[in-house]
Amino acid sequence: MLALAAGVFGHPSLTVVCAVPFVLISSLGLLIGNANAPAMNRTSHGAGAAAALLGSSSFLIGALVSPLAGLTDSAVPMALIQTLAAALALICFATLTRSRFAAADQQP
């Protein structure tokens, strides 16, 4: 959101344009492995298919969204895509884990 704000309210410096994606991409190294492990643990009988589905879906989404980042000469589309993807991930997480938290609240 910092990159989006910097792009909307003026021309962001090279430091901002490089630092924000660096932090985002660096965090993915820790996040992706830990996010995929529980997903594949739930489908242990088909772990290979689950790994293939997770890998191919990330490449497919990247291939579909990446041309949108280069629509203009500014960093705003890239920052907007990152912000929307983070919001969509938060909505998906909240939606998919709602039943688990509701069941935990009902147990004595």
C-alpha positions, 0 to 999 in steps of 0.5 A, spaced: 500 500 500 506 504 500 507 503 493 500 505 491 500 511 495 507 513 493 505 512 485 498 515 486 500 522 490 507 523 486 512 519 482 515 514 487 523 514 488 527 508 485 528 506 493 521 505 494 520 502 487 525 497 489 524 496 496 517 495 496 517 489 491 523 486 495 520 486 502 514 483 498 518 477 494 522 476 500 516 474 505 514 469 499 520 465 501 517 464 508 510 464 506 509 459 500 512 453 503 508 454 510 502 455 506 503 449 502 504 444 507 497 444 511 494 444 504 498 438 502 497 435 509 489 435 508 490 431 501 495 426 503 493 421 499 493 425 493 499 430 495 502 429 488 496 432 485 495 437 490 502 440 489 501 440 481 495 444 482 498 449 487 504 450 482 500 450 476 495 455 479 500 460 481 503 460 474 497 461 471 495 467 475 501 470 474 501 469 467 494 472 467 496 478 471 503 480 469 501 484 463 496 488 467 502 491 471 505 494 464 499 497 462 502 504 463 509 507 465 508 508 472 508 503 478 501 504 480 498 498 476 503 494 479 502 496 486 494 496 485 495 489 483 499 487 489 494 491 494 488 487 490 491 480 491 493 481 498 486 483 499 483 477 495 488 473 499 485 476 506 478 475 504 479 468 502 482 466 508 477 469 512 472 465 508 475 459 508 477 459 516 470 462 518 467 455 519 473 452 523 473 458 528 466 457 529 467 450 531 472 452 535 468 457 539 462 452 540 466 446 543 467 447 551 
